[in-house]
């Protein structure tokens, strides 16, 4: 009834660069939304930030993916690059560990984009909400020149 009094909820972009629809990601697992829905960023540099405030629930052994449970219960996967699991951690520097508290815009990792591209991998970074059933609605704000921290996805729970 009084939804207009609620503060807008949003996920921030995780890097400077273009925000694109998850459907445009050149990987079927993401583009077909098998893991969930969200957005992607074509990063301009390798500094990767948290899209939400919450707790880091996992950092993969290969350092290319980070799971965050937001303060409002969203389960968020930040996946740096396409098929970059195959790099076995090469080119990635984690700045958090599982159990850490992180604020929206806090540093998650650094990815050496030149090294990743030189190895033949796409650097598109995907942000997936894996429990979208928790959402009443959401909207991706595509933007060809976003700055880290800009709104990338607004939602209602």
C-alpha positions in Angstrom: 0.0 0.0 0.0 2.7 2.5 0.9 5.4 1.2 -1.5 6.1 4.8 -2.5 7.6 5.5 0.9 10.2 2.7 0.5 13.7 3.6 -0.6 14.5 2.4 -4.1 16.5 -0.8 -4.0 19.2 -1.3 -6.5 22.4 -3.2 -7.4 25.3 -1.1 -8.6 27.5 -1.7 -11.5 30.6 -3.6 -10.6 33.1 -1.7 -12.8 33.4 1.3 -15.1 32.1 0.2 -18.5 29.0 -0.7 -20.5 26.0 -2.3 -18.7 24.3 -4.8 -20.9 21.4 -7.2 -20.7 22.3 -10.7 -19.4 20.7 -12.0 -22.6 23.5 -10.4 -24.6 26.3 -12.3 -22.7 28.2 -14.6 -25.1 27.7 -17.7 -22.9 24.6 -19.8 -22.9 24.6 -20.5 -19.2 24.3 -16.8 -18.5 22.3 -15.6 -21.6 19.7 -18.3 -21.1 19.4 -17.4 -17.4 20.2 -20.9 -16.2 21.8 -19.6 -13.0 19.4 -16.7 -12.6 18.8 -13.2 -14.0 20.8 -10.0 -13.8 23.1 -7.9 -16.0 26.6 -7.8 -17.2 29.3 -5.2 -17.5 32.0 -4.9 -20.2 34.7 -3.6 -18.0 37.1 -0.8 -18.9 39.6 -1.7 -16.2 40.1 -4.6 -13.8 38.9 -3.1 -10.5 35.7 -5.0 -9.6 33.3 -3.8 -6.8 30.4 -5.2 -4.9 27.0 -4.5 -6.4 25.3 -4.7 -2.9 26.0 -4.4 0.8 26.1 -7.8 2.6 28.3 -10.7 3.3 30.8 -12.4 1.0 29.5 -16.0 1.1 32.0 -17.6 -1.2 35.2 -16.8 -3.2 35.8 -19.6 -5.7 39.1 -21.4 -5.6 39.9 -20.1 -9.1 39.3 -16.5 -7.9 37.1 -15.5 -10.9 33.7 -15.6 -9.1 32.4 -14.1 -5.8 29.1 -14.8 -4.1 27.4 -12.2 -1.9 24.3 -12.5 0.2 22.9 -9.0 0.3 21.4 -7.5 3.5 17.9 -8.0 2.1 18.6 -11.7 1.2 19.5 -11.6 -2.4 22.0 -14.3 -3.5 24.3 -12.6 -6.0 27.1 -14.1 -8.1 29.7 -11.8 -9.6 31.5 -13.8 -12.3 34.5 -12.1 -13.9 34.9 -13.1 -17.5 33.6 -15.9 -19.7 35.1 -19.4 -19.1 37.8 -17.8 -16.9 37.6 -20.7 -14.5 40.1 -22.3 -16.9 42.7 -19.7 -15.9 42.9 -21.4 -12.5 43.3 -18.1 -10.7 45.9 -16.6 -13.0 45.1 -12.9 -13.5 42.8 -12.5 -10.5 43.6 -10.9 -7.1 40.9 -11.3 -4.5 40.4 -8.4 -2.1 37.9 -10.2 0.2 37.4 -13.7 1.6 34.3 -15.7 2.6 32.7 -14.3 5.7 33.8 -10.7 5.1 31.3 -7.9 5.4 31.2 -5.7 2.3 29.4 -2.5 1.4 28.0 -1.7 -2.0 30.9 -0.3 -4.0 33.5 -2.0 -1.8 36.4 -3.6 -3.6 35.9 -7.3 -4.4 38.8 -8.1 -6.7 41.3 -7.0 -9.3 41.4 -8.7 -12.6 44.2 -8.2 -15.0 42.1 -7.7 -18.1 45.1 -7.6 -20.5 46.3 -11.0 -19.2 42.8 -12.5 -19.4 42.3 -11.2 -23.0 45.8 -12.3 -24.0 44.9 -15.9 -22.8 41.9 -15.7 -25.2 39.1 -15.0 -22.8 36.3 -12.5 -22.8 36.3 -10.1 -19.8 32.5 -9.5 -19.7 31.6 -9.6 -16.0 28.3 -11.0 -15.1 26.1 -10.2 -12.1 23.5 -12.8 -11.4 20.7 -12.9 -8.8 20.4 -16.6 -8.2 17.2 -16.4 -6.2 15.1 -14.1 -8.4 12.0 -15.9 -7.0 12.5 -13.5 -4.0 11.8 -10.5 -6.3 8.4 -9.0 -7.1 10.0 -7.0 -10.0 13.3 -5.7 -11.4 14.6 -3.7 -14.2 18.1 -3.5 -15.8 19.3 0.0 -16.6 21.5 -0.6 -19.7 24.1 2.1 -20.0 27.0 2.2 -22.5 29.2 4.3 -20.3 28.4 3.6 -16.6 30.8 4.3 -13.7 31.3 1.8 -10.9 28.6 2.4 -8.3 26.0 3.6 -10.8 22.6 1.9 -10.6 22.5 -1.1 -12.8 19.4 -2.9 -11.7 16.5 -1.7 -9.6 14.2 -4.1 -7.8 11.3 -4.6 -5.4 11.1 -7.5 -3.0 
